[in-house]
Amino acid sequence: MIQRLRVPMGFAIAAAVLYVAKPTGTLILAGLPVALLGVILRAMAAGVIRKDATLTTAGPYAWTRNPLYLGSFILGLGFAVMSGSWLASALIILPSFVIYPNVIYKEEAHLQRLFPAEFREYCTKVPRFFPRFRSGPASFSLKQYLANREYQTALGFGAMLAIFMLKWRLI
């Protein structure tokens, strides 16, 4: 249920955040690199994952089993900083502690069914969420990035940033 509601809930939260946010130029500059890091991590992950076709262990999947969710969390932290509002920050960050664990457990159970031996070994080497950085082969593919429609994150990032900047200039 949570998995199906996370996207519509995200739009509702974004609207509420935009309403209560009090961004300033300084806060936007402080949060921008954090948010960009999240967008870049998501892009790197989307450029290597081939959902359900193979167990992806390269690129950021060598650091954490959930780089897409980690990227989203980091992106949210960046916007929380930019928002200039404790309420907006809570609206951005708190749902992550409910949504991500539930979605991650469901997805891990799915991967365990699809790739039983491979996934079990992968779990022993790579942490679930908080990364352990190590070098490994990366095979980013723009074609895969586009197939996974990750450009939607970049577009959403750009739209939120533009609205924050507009709100800052109008306040």
PADREN-699201 format. One line per 5 residues: for each residue x, y, z of N, C-alpha, C, CB. Coordinates in steps of 0.1 Angstrom, whole numbers, plus 5000, padded with zeros to 4 digits. Atoms other than C-alpha are relative to their C-alpha. Glycine has a CB too. Example, Ala and Ser with C-alpha at 12.3 -4.5 7.8 and 13.67 -1.06 7.14 Angstrom:
<sites>
5009 4988 5000 5123 4955 5078 5009 5012 5000 4990 5000 5012; 4991 4989 5000 5137 4989 5071 4992 5011 5008 5004 5005 4986
</sites>
This chain:
<sites>
5008 4988 5000 5000 5000 5000 5009 5013 5000 4991 5000 5012; 4992 4988 4999 5027 5025 5010 5008 5002 4987 5010 4999 5011; 4993 4999 5013 5046 5016 4978 4992 5007 4989 5005 4986 4996; 5008 4994 5010 5017 5026 4956 4997 5015 5003 4987 4993 4999; 5004 4987 4996 5010 5058 4976 5012 5010 5000 4993 5000 5013
4988 4992 4998 5046 5071 4977 5001 5011 4990 5012 4992 5000; 4999 4990 5010 5045 5090 4944 4989 5011 5002 4999 4994 4986; 5010 4990 4998 5011 5107 4949 5002 5008 5013 4986 4994 5000; 4997 4994 4988 5021 5114 4985 5011 5010 4999 5003 4989 5011; 4989 4991 5002 5053 5129 4973 4996 5013 4994 5010 4994 4991
5005 4988 5006 5034 5154 4951 4993 5009 5011 4991 4997 4989; 5007 4992 4989 5012 5164 4981 5010 5006 5010 4990 4990 5007; 4990 4995 4990 5042 5168 5004 5007 5012 4993 5010 4989 5004; 4993 4989 5007 5060 5189 4977 4992 5013 5000 5003 4995 4986; 5008 4988 5000 5030 5212 4975 5000 5007 5013 4985 4996 4995
5001 4995 4987 5028 5216 5012 5014 5007 5004 4997 4989 5011; 4987 4994 4998 5066 5222 5014 5001 5013 4993 5011 4990 4995; 4999 4988 5008 5064 5248 4987 4992 5011 5006 4996 4998 4985; 5009 4990 4993 5036 5266 5006 5007 5005 5012 4987 4993 5003; 4994 4995 4987 5054 5268 5040 5014 5004 4999 4998 4989 5010
4985 4997 5001 5090 5272 5027 5002 5015 5001 5005 4994 4987; 4996 4986 4999 5108 5304 5035 5015 5000 4995 4999 5006 5014; 4987 5001 5004 5139 5300 5013 5007 5014 4999 5001 4994 4986; 4992 4988 5002 5167 5326 5012 5012 4996 4991 5006 5005 5014; 4989 5003 5009 5196 5329 4989 5011 4992 5006 5006 5013 4995
4989 5007 4993 5221 5317 5015 4996 4985 5002 5002 5006 5014; 5005 5014 4998 5199 5286 5023 5000 4992 4987 4986 5000 5006; 5000 5007 5013 5195 5278 4986 5014 4996 4996 4994 5009 4989; 4986 5003 5003 5233 5280 4981 5005 4989 5009 5009 5012 5002; 4996 5010 4991 5238 5258 5012 4995 4986 4997 4997 5004 5014
5007 5013 5003 5213 5231 5002 5002 4995 4986 4986 5001 5003; 4999 5004 5014 5220 5231 4965 5011 4989 4998 5004 5012 4992; 4991 5010 5002 5252 5210 4966 4996 4986 5006 5014 5003 5006; 5006 5013 4994 5235 5184 4989 4990 4994 4991 4994 5003 5014; 5010 5004 5009 5205 5182 4966 5006 4994 4987 4990 5011 4997
4994 5005 5013 5227 5179 4935 5007 4986 5002 5011 5010 4996; 4994 5013 4997 5246 5150 4952 4990 4989 4999 5007 5001 5014; 5011 5010 5001 5213 5132 4956 4996 4997 4986 4989 5005 5008; 5004 5002 5014 5204 5138 4920 5010 4992 4992 4997 5014 4993; 4989 5007 5007 5238 5126 4908 5000 4986 5004 5013 5007 5003
5000 5014 4996 5237 5095 4929 4988 4992 4994 4998 4999 5015; 5011 5007 5006 5202 5086 4916 5003 4998 4985 4987 5009 5001; 4996 5001 5014 5214 5093 4880 5009 4988 4998 5005 5013 4994; 4990 5011 5001 5244 5070 4885 4993 4986 5001 5011 5002 5010; 5007 5013 4997 5222 5042 4899 4990 4997 4988 4992 5001 5013
5010 5002 5010 5195 5046 4872 5007 4996 4987 4991 5012 4998; 4993 5003 5012 5222 5043 4845 5006 4987 5000 5011 5010 4998; 4995 5014 5000 5232 5008 4856 4990 4990 5003 5012 4999 5010; 5010 5010 4996 5201 4991 4870 4992 4995 4988 4992 5005 5011; 5009 5006 5009 5182 4967 4848 4990 4992 5008 5008 4991 4989
5009 5005 4990 5153 4960 4870 4994 4986 4996 4988 5009 5002; 5005 5014 5001 5144 4923 4874 5007 4992 4990 4985 5000 4997; 4993 5008 5010 5166 4913 4845 5013 4994 5005 5003 5009 4988; 4988 5005 4994 5198 4910 4865 5002 5007 5014 5012 5003 4991; 4997 4994 4987 5211 4917 4900 5011 5010 4998 5004 4989 5011
4990 4990 5003 5229 4950 4897 5008 5002 5012 4993 5014 4997; 4991 4999 4989 5260 4951 4918 5012 5010 4997 5006 4987 5003; 4990 4991 5004 5281 4977 4899 4997 5014 5003 5003 4998 4984; 5002 4986 4998 5285 5014 4902 4996 5003 5014 4989 5006 4990; 5004 4997 4987 5267 5028 4932 4994 4988 5008 4990 5012 5000
5005 5012 4993 5252 4994 4939 5011 4992 5006 4993 4991 4989; 4989 5006 4993 5287 4984 4950 5002 5006 5014 5012 5000 4992; 4999 4992 4987 5284 5010 4978 4988 4997 5009 5001 5015 4997; 5012 5002 4992 5248 5005 4990 4990 4992 4991 4994 5014 5004; 5010 5008 5007 5220 4981 4980 4988 5009 4995 4995 4989 5008
5012 4991 5003 5196 5011 4977 5005 5014 4996 4991 5000 5011; 4995 4987 5003 5214 5040 4960 4989 5010 4995 5011 4999 4989; 5010 4991 5005 5182 5053 4944 4993 5006 5012 4989 4992 4992; 5007 4994 4988 5165 5057 4979 5010 5009 5008 4995 4988 5009; 4991 4992 4993 5197 5070 4994 5001 5014 4993 5014 4993 5001
5000 4987 5007 5199 5096 4966 4988 5008 5002 5001 4996 4985; 5012 4992 4997 5163 5106 4972 5001 5006 5013 4988 4991 4998; 4999 4995 4986 5170 5110 5009 5010 5012 5000 5005 4989 5009; 4990 4989 5000 5201 5132 5002 4994 5012 4993 5013 4995 4993; 5007 4989 5007 5181 5152 4977 4990 5007 5009 4992 4994 4987
5009 4994 4991 5154 5157 5003 5007 5008 5011 4992 4989 5007; 4992 4992 4991 5180 5168 5028 5004 5014 4995 5013 4993 5005; 4996 4988 5006 5192 5194 5004 4988 5010 4999 5005 4998 4986; 5011 4991 5000 5157 5208 4999 4995 5003 5014 4988 4993 4992; 5003 4996 4987 5151 5207 5036 5008 5012 5005 5002 4988 5010
4992 4989 4996 5180 5230 5041 4996 5012 4992 5015 4997 4996; 5005 4989 5008 5168 5252 5012 4987 5006 5005 4999 4996 4986; 5014 4996 4997 5133 5254 5026 4999 5011 5011 4992 4989 5006; 5000 4990 4990 5142 5276 5056 4989 4998 5010 5000 5013 4994; 5012 5003 4991 5113 5260 5076 5002 4987 5007 4987 5001 4992
4999 5013 4993 5114 5234 5103 4988 4991 4996 4999 5002 5015; 5011 5008 5004 5079 5223 5093 5002 4994 4986 4987 5009 4999; 4997 5006 5013 5089 5219 5056 5011 4989 5001 5005 5012 4991; 4990 5011 4998 5120 5200 5067 4994 4987 5005 5011 5005 5009; 5007 5012 4994 5099 5177 5088 4992 4993 4989 4992 5003 5012
5008 5005 5010 5075 5172 5059 5008 4992 4989 4992 5010 4993; 4991 5007 5010 5104 5162 5036 5007 4988 5006 5011 5010 4996; 4991 5010 4994 5125 5141 5060 4992 4988 5007 5010 5006 5009; 5006 5010 4992 5101 5123 5083 4993 4988 4992 4989 5006 5009; 5006 5011 5007 5081 5103 5057 5011 4989 4995 4993 5005 4988
4989 5010 5004 5115 5087 5046 5002 4989 5010 5013 5008 4998; 4998 5010 4990 5117 5069 5079 4988 4990 5001 5001 5006 5014; 5011 5010 5001 5083 5052 5072 5000 4993 4987 4986 5008 5002; 5001 5005 5014 5084 5048 5034 5011 4991 4997 4998 5011 4991; 4989 5007 5005 5119 5037 5027 5002 4986 5006 5013 5008 5002
4998 5014 4995 5122 5008 5052 4990 4990 4995 4999 5001 5015; 5010 5009 5005 5089 4993 5041 5002 4996 4985 4986 5007 5001; 4998 5003 5014 5097 4996 5004 5013 4992 4998 5001 5013 4992; 4987 5007 5001 5133 4984 5008 4997 4985 5004 5010 5006 5009; 5002 5014 4996 5121 4952 5027 4992 4993 4990 4993 5000 5014
5008 5007 5011 5095 4944 5000 5009 4997 4988 4988 5009 4996; 4991 5002 5012 5121 4949 4972 5010 4990 5003 5006 5014 4996; 4990 5011 4997 5147 4928 4990 4994 4986 5000 5006 5003 5014; 5007 5013 5001 5122 4900 4994 4998 4996 4985 4986 5000 5007; 5002 5002 5014 5115 4903 4957 5013 4995 4993 4994 5012 4992
4987 5003 5005 5152 4902 4948 5005 4986 5005 5010 5011 5003; 4996 5013 4995 5157 4872 4971 4993 4989 4993 4996 5000 5015; 5008 5010 5008 5130 4853 4951 5006 4999 4986 4985 5004 5000; 4995 5000 5013 5145 4863 4918 5015 4995 4999 5000 5014 4994; 4986 5004 5000 5182 4858 4926 5005 4995 5013 5009 5013 4996
4998 5005 4987 5184 4836 4957 5015 5000 5005 4994 4987 5002; 4986 5001 4996 5221 4828 4959 5008 5013 4998 5007 4988 4992; 4993 4988 5003 5234 4859 4943 4997 5011 5010 4997 5005 4985; 5004 4990 4992 5214 4882 4964 5004 4998 5015 4984 5002 5000; 4995 5003 4986 5223 4865 4997 5015 5004 5001 4998 4984 5003
4986 4996 5000 5260 4869 4988 5002 5015 5000 5008 4993 4989; 4999 4985 5002 5255 4905 4977 4997 5007 5014 4990 5004 4990; 5003 4994 4987 5239 4913 5011 5011 4999 5010 4987 4993 5006; 4989 5001 4991 5270 4900 5029 5011 5010 4997 5005 4986 5000; 4989 4991 5004 5292 4924 5010 4996 5015 5000 5005 4996 4986
5004 4986 5003 5271 4956 5005 4989 5004 5011 4995 5002 4986; 5010 4996 4991 5252 4975 5032 4987 5004 4994 5005 5012 5009; 5013 4997 5005 5215 4981 5029 4998 5014 4996 4990 4996 5011; 5003 4986 5003 5214 5019 5030 5012 5009 5001 4989 5005 5010; 4988 4991 4999 5244 5037 5044 5012 4994 4993 5003 5002 5016
4990 5006 5009 5272 5033 5019 5013 4997 5006 5002 5010 4989; 4986 5003 4998 5306 5018 5022 5006 5001 4987 5002 4985 5007; 4994 4997 5013 5326 5033 4995 5012 4991 4997 5004 5014 4999; 4989 5008 5006 5349 5011 4974 4999 5001 4985 4999 4985 5005; 5000 4999 5014 5360 5010 4939 4994 4988 4994 5014 5003 4995
5005 5011 5007 5344 4988 4914 4996 5004 4986 4988 4994 5007; 5003 4997 5013 5334 4986 4878 4987 5008 4999 5000 4988 4991; 5012 4992 5002 5309 5012 4867 4996 4999 4985 5001 5015 5005; 5004 5001 5014 5289 5008 4835 4988 5009 4997 4997 4985 4997; 5011 4991 5002 5267 5039 4832 4996 5000 4986 5004 5014 5005
5005 4999 5014 5245 5039 4802 4989 5010 5000 4994 4986 4996; 5010 4990 5002 5226 5069 4791 4987 4994 4995 5004 5011 4990; 5012 5007 5005 5202 5046 4773 4992 4994 5012 5004 4989 4990; 5007 5006 4988 5194 5028 4806 4995 5011 5009 5010 4991 5008; 5005 4989 4993 5191 5061 4824 4987 5005 4995 5010 5012 5000
5012 4995 5007 5165 5072 4799 4989 4989 5001 5002 5003 4985; 5009 5011 4999 5148 5038 4799 4993 4999 5014 5006 4986 4997; 5005 4999 4986 5144 5041 4837 4993 5013 5003 5012 4997 5010; 5007 4987 4999 5129 5076 4832 5005 5008 5012 4985 4997 5002; 4994 4992 4989 5153 5091 4857 5000 5015 4997 5014 4995 5003
5001 4985 5003 5151 5124 4839 4989 5006 5007 4999 5002 4984; 5011 4994 4992 5119 5129 4858 5005 5005 5013 4989 4989 5003; 4994 4995 4987 5140 5133 4890 5007 5013 4997 5010 4990 5006; 4993 4988 5004 5161 5159 4872 4990 5011 4997 5009 4998 4988; 5010 4990 5003 5130 5177 4860 4994 5005 5013 4990 4995 4990
5006 4996 4988 5114 5177 4894 5010 5008 5009 4997 4987 5008; 4989 4992 4993 5147 5189 4910 5000 5014 4994 5014 4994 4999; 4999 4987 5006 5148 5218 4885 4987 5008 5003 5001 4998 4985; 5013 4993 4997 5111 5227 4891 5000 5005 5014 4988 4991 4997; 5000 4996 4985 5115 5227 4929 5010 5011 5002 5003 4988 5009
4989 4990 4998 5147 5247 4927 4995 5013 4994 5013 4996 4993; 5005 4987 5007 5131 5273 4903 4989 5006 5009 4994 4997 4986; 5011 4995 4992 5100 5276 4926 5006 5006 5013 4990 4989 5003; 4993 4995 4988 5123 5280 4957 5006 5014 4997 5010 4990 5005; 4993 4987 5004 5143 5307 4939 4990 5011 4998 5008 4998 4988
5011 4990 5002 5111 5325 4928 4994 5004 5013 4990 4994 4990; 5006 4997 4988 5096 5323 4962 5010 5009 5009 4997 4988 5008; 4990 4992 4993 5129 5337 4977 5000 5014 4995 5014 4994 4999; 4999 4987 5006 5129 5366 4953 4987 5008 5002 5002 4999 4985; 5013 4993 4998 5092 5374 4959 4997 5003 5015 4989 4992 4995
5003 4998 4985 5093 5372 4998 5007 5013 5004 5006 4988 5008
</sites>
